[in-house]
Amino acid sequence: MKFETRSIEYIPANERHGKARGLFPVWFAANMHMTTLVTGALCVTFGLNLFWSVAAIIVGNLLGAIFMASHSAQGPKLGIPQMIQSRAQFGVIGAVIPLLLVIFMYLGFFASSGLLGAQVLSSSLNINLTWSIIILNIITFIVTMIGHDLIHKMQKYLSWVFFIVFIIATVIVFQLPVPAGSWSPAHFNLSTFMLSVSVVATWQISFAPYVADYSRYLPVNTPYKQTFWYTYAGTILGTGWMMLLGVILTTAIPGFLSHSGDHLAHQFGGFAFIMFAVILFGQLSINVFNLYGAFMSTISTVEPFSKIKVTPKVRMFFVFGIAAIGTLLAIWGQGNFLSNFINFILFISYFLIPWTAINLVDFYILRHGEYSIKDIFDLNGKYGKFNKITSLSFLVAIIAEVPFMNSSLYVGPVAKALGGADIAWILGIVVPAVLYYIMMKRKLNSVSEADVNIQSIESETIF
């Protein structure tokens, strides 16, 4: 297996390979792990019964995955990682704002997913939890250093393993007794339902910064529909399946979330070691994604200021440094993981969703996928250092979300009036999409008219 030599630069045609169908196992396996299961379980901890938890999971996934999978087509078309594309909207320097937010997101997911995996390793082999975190993160570091092709191959084989084992797990879990009325559609609470939909949709949208990183090596003529549907199907099936198990286990087993990995593995009785191994591989799988994405985003952040050349040694330095920071965060978060995780996943949505709305409007509606790759890497190129229109749209969107927010740090007045319902993510999509489209379309039209006038003057001069 060859080590990946590319980082954030454009992937030339002679290095493109693979087919869009390979994206299905990538995103299926990327969601078949305990972090997804715990996220789905939050619907129950918020107060929904099984019936409405499942409904929230279905709605949230179907909606959130639309935005997540829409980013997939950008990879083959542009041939560059997901987050560096933001320079075309925010400007080469302005893109540092969403990049820093995404790096924070990657580190948070790296720490939380690593901790869940380490808890399983610690309990199954009786290893100190801190050492378990370190051991798993060393393995994650090695796989990330090898890079893109190994990640794809790993996800392909893990998909089959996860599918077989979790079929058995599902049969076992559905036999667990649950309280009476758990599947009843009665006692619907709109505010709690909307909060749960928000968390589930955010789970999907939080993958938006990852997506093109794993499709950018595909041939440039790969159809948009194929990249979308293979990505969409993979992420919907993997996420929905694990979240469904999460809500049933949380309902059936008191205190399930305190040691979720142990509780799930012990459902296999004498074969618990199989589930322990699968959980470990699941956490390893998603943490490779987190570390790989954090590396790409970090390089994208520092590149405009240093024009850094990413040699194998430089790559190792950055990947190791990011892994070390994530490891320290995981060690720090051992005592109060669940509360930190809830705060984290709600917090990032308020910033990620406006970014994804702007990015998708720009790619699909305004520029129709036509960009100058050279200018994306040029501090003085046509995308400029900063884009005031994008910055304004992004800021206004976040301000518009504030009254609708519901987090442990702040609950907005509208969210209070709605009984705790969090619909800030809807504002986070609509407001920046409309603002950016109106203002940026006007700017692009004026630029086009100016180009036509220049060409007309040049023609008159020639004749």
Secondary structure, 3 states (H helix, E strand, C coil): CCCCCCCCCCCCHHHCCCCHHHHHHHHHHCCCCHHHHHHHHHHHHHCCCHHHHHHHHHHHHHHHHHHHHHCCCHHHHHCCCCHHHHHHHHCCCCCHHHHHHHHHHHHHHHHHHHHHHHHHHHHHHCCCHHHHHHHHHHHHHHHHHHCHHHHHHHHHHHHHHHHHHHHHHHHHHCCCCCCCCCCCCCCCCHHHHHHHHHHHHHHHHCCCCCHHHHCCCCCCCCCHHHHHHHHHHHHHHHHHHHHHHHHHHHHHCCCHHHHHHHHHHHHHHHHHHHHHHHHHHHHHHHHHHHHHHHHHHHHHHHHHHHCCCCCHHHHHHHHHHHHHHHHHHHHHCCCCHHHHHHHHHHHHHHHHHHHHHHHHHHHHHHCCCCCCHHHHCCCCCCCCCCCHHHHHHHHHHHHHHHHHCECCCCECHHHHHCCCCCCHHHHHHHHHHHHHHHHHHHHHHHHHHHHHHHHHHHHHHHC
